[in-house]
Amino acid sequence: MSVLFVSGIDTDIGKTYATGLLAKALMHQGVKVITQKLVQTGVSINPANGEMNIADDIVTHRQLMDIPLQPCDLDFTTCAHRYKKPASPHLATKLSGETLDPDIITSATKRLQAEYDLVLLEGAGGLLVPITENLLTLDYIAEQSYPIVLVTSGRLGSINHTLLSLEAIKSRGLMVHSVIYNHIHDDADQTDTEIANSTIKFLRKYLDNYYPEAHWLQIPCLKGNLVGNVEILPENFV
């Protein structure tokens, strides 16, 4: 296993923080790891040269990993497909007048695999987000047979969204490598403590019953500009 696909039960669930902090934890265990972004929308234009900037999520990954941007970031290997419109990739691509070529993503991943022990490939939105008019994210991942790290939270509705995501993964014969419970929404208005605690209890029991090989991890709540670390990773995580 040299690629893990990091997705979430919905947009704004904290995939980027989970990806960056997971990479940091793996680095501390001596794993040579890099992150990649499947596609990034809502990217700003550099006023100095009129070109598209590096993907925002890649920049955040490096900040969380406490490392500078890497050569593979600067040449856009870690995110070749970047679009201005903050929308679903299929729409953002259409509005840009460009064509998203999945083979470019696959080729970039293979180049990263040749240099690193592990590639954490972060998706855009949830598992069934269309990246082209004819290709869903999960169908692309199924073509590559990547194990999946699923990010969830304690917001109302998370149990339903998590189970639907697990069913979609299972239906394509893919491996659920890990479920990461993200506490970043704990202070948000839409998160109720009783609901969140019940969600954790239910999901852990559900994984034990139906996905006993999957890892369960938690990311602490963010406080201001400070971020917590992923809890200690099990030795057999990779």
N, C-alpha and C positions, 0 to 999 in steps of 0.2 A: 504494500500500500504506500503510494507516494503522493497521492492527491486525495484531499478531503474536500467535499463541497459543503460550504456553509450557507444554509438558507434559514428562513424564518417562517413563522406561521402567518405573518402579515408584514406590511411595510412599517417602518419606524418601530420595529421590535427590538432593535439593538444589535443587529447582525454585525455592523462594523466594529462596535466595541468588543463584541464577543470574539470576532476574528482577530483583532489586534491584540487583545489580552491573552487569547489562547496561544498566539504566536510567541508572545513574550514569555509565557510559562514554559513553552517547549524549548525556547532558546536557553532558558535557565537550566533545563535538563540536558543541555548539550546537543539538541537537535538543530541541524542546519535547516532553517525553515524560511520560507518566503510567502507572502500573500499575493493574490491576484484577484482582480475584479472582472467578472464576466462581461459586464457592460455598465457604464455609468451615464446617467442622464442628469440634467441640471448643472452641467459643467460650464464654468465661466470662460470668457475669452480674454486672453492676455492682451491688454491695450497697447503694449509695446510693439507686438509683432502681428496682432490680429489672429493668432493661432489659439487653438483649444488648449486649455491648461491641463495639467496632470489631474487624473481623477481624484476628487475630494476624498473618497474613502481610502485610497492608497496613501494619501498624505496623512490621514488620521491613523491608519495602521502603523506607519513609521513612527509617529509621535508616541503612540501607545507602546511600541516596541523599544522606544528610546534609541532609535538609530536614525541616521540621515536617509534621505532619499537615495536609493540605490541606482546603479547604472541601468538596470532593467526597468526602473521606473522612468528614468529620464528619456529612454528611447521608446517608451510606451509599451514595452513587452508585457508589463503587468496589467495594462488596460488599454488595448488598442481602440476599442469602440467607445467613443465619448461623444455625447450629444448635448446641445444647449437646452432643449426643452425638458423641464422636470416632469416627465410623463413616463408611461409604460414604454419599454424599449422599442416595441414595434411601431408606436406612434411617433416617438422622438426621432427614430430613424427615418420614417416616411417624411416628416416635416423637414428634415435636414437635406433631403434629396439624395442621401447616400444609401448604400446597401450594407447591411450587417452580414458578414460572411462568417458563419460558425467555424469554418476551417481555419480561419486566422486565429481564433481563440484556441482551438485545439493545438495548432502549431506552436503558439506562444507557451502553452502549458507544457508541452513536450520539451521545449528549450529550457524552461525553468526546472523541470524534472531532472534534466541532465546536470544541473549545477547544484541542486539542493536535495536534501533528504526528504523533504515534505513540502508540498504546495497546498496552501489553504486558499481555495477558490471561492470567493464570496459572490453570491448571486445578487439580483436586483429584485426587491419585493419578495413575494411568496413563491412557492414552488411552481405554480401554474401560470405565472406571468408569461405572456408571449414575448419572445425576443425577436421574432419575425412574424409576418402574417401567417406563416404556416408551421411555426415551430415553438412549442412551449418550452420553458426552461427545463422542466423535469424530463421532457422527452430528449432534450439534448444531453442531459446528465445520464439518462438511461443508455444512450448510445455509447457513452464513455465508460459506463459501469462504475462511476465514482461512489464510494460510501458517503453517507450524508450526515452532517452535523446540523441538528434542527434547534433553532433558538426560539424559546417561548417566554412567557411572562405570566404574572398573576392578574392581569386585567380581566374584567368580566368578559366572558366569551372565549377565553384562552383555552379552556379544556376542549371545547368544540373544535376550535381551529387547529389545535394540536392533534387531536384524533383524526380529523379529516386529512391533515398533512401526512400523518403516519399511514393512513389507508392508501393515499396516493402513492407514497413511496413503495409500500408493499405490493400494490397492484402492478408495478413495473419491475418487480423482482429485485429491488435495490436493497442495500444494507443500511439500516439505521445504526450508524456508528455511535452517535452521542445525542443526548438532549441537554441543552444548556438552558437552565432557568435564569433569566436575566432580571435582576432586582432594580434595574435603572428606573423603572416606573413606580417604585414603591412610594415615592413622595408625590406622585401625580394625583390629580383629582379623581381620575377614573379608576384608581386602585384602592380597593377596600381590604383592610388587613385580614379580616376573617375569610374573605373570598380568596385572597392570595395564599394564605396558609392552607386552606382546604384544597386549592389547586395543586400546591406542591405535594400534599399527602396523596391526592388522587392520582396524579401523574406518576409519582414514584411507584405506587402500587401497580398501576397499569403497565408500566415498563417491566417491573419484576415478573408480571404474569405473562406478558405477550412478547416482550423484547428483552429477555434476561441478559443477553450479551451486550446490550447497549449501555454506554457509560452515562451517568447522571452527574452533571456539574452545575455549579451555581456561581454567578458573578455578583458581587456585592453592589449595593446602591452607590451611585455616583454622588459625591458631595462637592458642589461647586466645580472647580477645575481639577479636583482630585479624583482619581479612579482607583478602584480596588483591583486586586489580582484575582484571577481564577484560582479556586481552591487547588490544593496540591493534586497534580494529575497522577492517576494510577500508573504503575510501571508498564503495564501492557497497553497504554493508550495508543501508541503507534508501533 
